[in-house]
Amino acid sequence: MPVAAIGLPQATPNAGYVVRRLRDPERAVREAVAYFDTRSLPGAILVRDGADAEAERACEALGLTRARAISNMARELTDNPPAPATRLDIVRCTTPREHERHVRTDAAGFDEACETARLVFPASLLDASGYQAFTGLVHGEPVATATLWVTGRIAGVFGVSVLPAYRRQGFGAAMTRRALDEGARLGCVAASLQPSPMALEMYEQIGFRSIAEYGLYVGRRSIGGGHEHAPSNLRAVRLHPPPAFPVASACAFRVRYRRVRPPGRAQFLGASLRYQQRRPSSTGCGCQLH
């Protein structure tokens, strides 16, 4: 079971993902929860609907309850129509100062602390392959954000936010389209994201469709406390660079669609989103794949 954590004091970014039937659901769930317990982190288990009923029962047996469902959406990156004209000027962040402006705008759009946003999107990401941050400006003032993270040939779209005073003007769609266009330019064949309820209709209008639903199990109690490290049979993989949000998304679901390319080219039958990079990190983020 993939397990990802970035150290935020929130359960969803620190989670174990059940994407298929587990050989020993009770053991896997218990060890995932113990991983978060040993690090004093809130954690959650996300179970893809229909993947493993035994894993769902194992979560309940350990005191976790299903809080809500999380949708995963995807779309192909072919024949992208031009984005409607807006008064938004979208720029890519290339300097630490521009990135800090991006982070502050993201925090304001999501109504969260700047410190949290900096942990999710540290300035060190500017040097990371596959990461791009975009800020939307109106008359030079930052009002919207979007982030692109490329994993293989999949464009992960994250952090799409708009300041409250500038919503309902097409800015969220414009920011998303900019990320999609850049993903297509980089050779991606599909894009993925996890929508908020507020933005679900907007993403559907852009062409995204739901490919999987995950039950979010939270409310854990301490399981097997007292360990100094993760259980020995969990294979720790350091993540570099952070954050784990795109990593978690990549581990969490598989895009299932059929794309027929022009004659003479190979047929793309699907994309399995799995994070494979295993270089050391100084952030203490961890991910286990097994």
C-alpha positions, -999 to 999 in steps of 0.1 A, spaced: 0 0 0 14 34 -9 19 58 20 28 94 17 34 122 43 47 157 42 44 166 78 14 190 77 -9 190 107 -37 177 85 -48 142 78 -54 143 40 -18 151 29 -6 123 52 -23 92 40 -22 56 30 -38 46 -3 -57 14 -11 -59 13 -49 -63 -25 -53 -70 -56 -32 -45 -61 -4 -31 -94 5 -33 -87 42 -56 -56 46 -56 -56 84 -18 -57 87 -13 -31 59 -38 -6 74 -24 -11 109 12 -5 98 1 26 78 -16 41 109 15 32 130 37 50 106 18 83 113 15 75 150 53 71 154 58 106 139 29 122 158 12 131 126 -25 131 118 -31 105 91 -59 90 70 -65 60 48 -80 65 14 -97 34 -1 -108 35 -37 -144 25 -40 -148 -11 -49 -111 -19 -45 -111 -38 -12 -140 -42 11 -118 -60 36 -96 -29 38 -126 -8 46 -136 -31 74 -100 -31 87 -102 7 89 -134 6 109 -120 -21 132 -91 2 140 -115 30 150 -114 50 117 -147 63 102 -155 72 66 -157 110 66 -163 118 30 -155 108 -6 -127 123 -26 -130 124 -64 -102 120 -88 -106 134 -123 -86 131 -155 -87 142 -191 -66 137 -223 -43 165 -235 -52 165 -271 -68 193 -292 -69 217 -263 -92 246 -274 -79 281 -268 -88 296 -235 -114 324 -235 -99 358 -232 -98 373 -197 -81 403 -181 -58 379 -163 -21 380 -170 -6 346 -162 32 344 -155 54 315 -145 74 319 -113 111 318 -120 126 335 -89 123 330 -52 106 364 -49 80 355 -75 75 321 -59 69 337 -25 43 359 -41 27 328 -55 27 310 -22 11 340 -4 -16 342 -30 -22 305 -28 -26 307 10 -50 336 7 -71 318 -19 -74 287 2 -78 307 34 -48 290 51 -16 301 68 13 312 47 35 289 68 14 259 57 16 270 20 54 273 23 57 238 36 36 225 7 53 246 -19 89 254 -7 110 277 -29 134 248 -35 109 234 -59 119 260 -84 149 238 -92 129 206 -94 123 189 -127 86 188 -136 75 216 -113 60 248 -125 41 275 -105 19 301 -122 5 333 -108 -24 352 -123 -22 390 -122 -48 417 -126 -32 452 -132 0 437 -117 -17 424 -85 -16 386 -78 -51 372 -76 -49 335 -87 -25 305 -87 -20 271 -103 7 245 -100 19 219 -125 37 188 -115 47 164 -143 51 127 -133 61 106 -164 37 117 -191 9 128 -166 3 164 -158 -8 168 -122 -27 201 -116 -26 214 -80 -31 246 -60 -57 262 -83 -69 291 -62 -86 325 -68 -89 353 -42 -126 356 -31 -130 391 -46 -120 378 -81 -140 346 -84 -168 339 -109 -147 356 -137 -132 326 -153 -99 330 -136 -98 295 -121 -104 280 -156 -78 302 -172 -52 291 -146 -60 255 -151 -58 258 -189 -24 274 -186 -12 244 -166 -27 220 -191 -11 238 -221 23 236 -204 18 200 -196 9 192 -233 40 212 -244 61 190 -221 48 159 -238 21 148 -213 -8 128 -227 -32 132 -198 -39 154 -168 -51 146 -134 -65 165 -104 -85 163 -72 -113 189 -73 -129 207 -45 -167 207 -44 -167 243 -54 -146 237 -85 -161 204 -97 -185 220 -123 -157 242 -137 -134 212 -142 -162 193 -159 -167 222 -183 -129 221 -191 -132 184 -201 -122 165 -169 -142 135 -159 -143 115 -127 -123 82 -129 -123 71 -93 -138 79 -59 -119 74 -27 -134 70 8 -115 90 33 -111 72 67 -100 94 95 -103 97 133 -75 72 141 -64 63 175 -28 54 184 -19 20 171 13 2 181 29 33 197 64 34 210 82 26 177 111 49 168 109 39 131 83 26 107 76 -11 109 105 -31 95 86 -45 66 77 -10 52 102 1 26 109 38 32 115 59 2 126 95 7 109 120 -16 128 147 -34 117 173 -40 86 178 -19 57 182 -16 39 149 -13 6 161 -27 16 152 -63 33 121 -51 2 111 -32 -20 118 -62 3 97 -84 3 68 -60 -34 71 -53 -51 63 -85 -47 51 -120 -60 69 -151 -80 44 -171 -89 55 -206 -82 45 -242 -65 69 -265 -61 59 -302 -33 77 -318 -30 83 -356 -19 54 -377 17 44 -375 20 53 -338 16 31 -308 -17 29 -290 -18 44 -255 -40 21 -234 -36 36 -200 -14 54 -176 -4 40 -142 5 69 -119 33 58 -96 60 79 -82 94 63 -89 119 89 -79 140 78 -49 166 105 -43 173 116 -7 154 145 7 161 168 37 125 173 44 117 141 62 89 132 38 84 95 34 66 73 9 63 35 9 54 15 -22 47 -22 -19 
